Amino acid sequence: MNIINLGEQKTLLNQFVAELRDEKIQTDSMRFRRNLERVGEIFAYEISKTLKYEEKQVITPLGIASVFLPIEKPVLATILRAGLPLHQGLLNYFDTADNSFISAFRKYSKDGTFHIELEYISCPKLDDRILIICDPMIATGSSIILAYNALIANGMPQHIHIVTVIISKDAIKKMQKTLNLKNLTIWTGAIDEELTVKSYIVPGIGDAGDLAYGSKV
């Protein structure tokens, strides 16, 4: 498992992550969604550097240009609903990608504990594909692990990229223990230290789904 924290680099990504965290700026849901989308675009560009390319000839009005173009079409997967803007950012760049959608949620018990339930999955065949799974916040890692196990029922990808804006140290430890795969790369914009008793990331962002689309009933 390889972990790449782009937040350690001095780039515009940090500006977008800072705005996503800012309690005043994040009250603008349209800007919140757009910032998630822009973060997705940055991750897409970085992941594109890892793909395979071949040289092709492009005919222009004045001649022929040699261009290196990717030969792999990834599958983009996200967990509804918070993942949709981040997914769209990836799709803006990987615009010919196939797509997968997963419905998973925290089901709470009366004592405040919860488990992750998966309701729905739509996915193409994944054998020998590049799979990119995105989720804005990875707190415990349980949703991503559940999503991964559900997705690979449709075939084993040649490489899996997990994209998140913020991940907790606890989630990394759990994923290293459960998904310690050589063909897995985690891309993140920040690694946060703590989780609350309700498993929210601190300092984190808050509820990304609510901030992007409004409060749940």
Beta strands, then each sheet from edge to edge (+ up, - down):
strand 1: 2-5
strand 2: 53-60
strand 3: 63-70
strand 4: 75-80
strand 5: 98-108
strand 6: 114-122
strand 7: 130-134
strand 8: 137-138
strand 9: 159-164
strand 10: 166-168
strand 11: 184-188
strand 12: 191-192
strand 13: 194-195
strand 14: 201-202
sheet 1: 1+ 11+ 9+ 7+ 4+ 5+ 6-
sheet 2: 2+ 3-
sheet 3: 8+ 10+ 12+
sheet 4: 13+ 14-
end
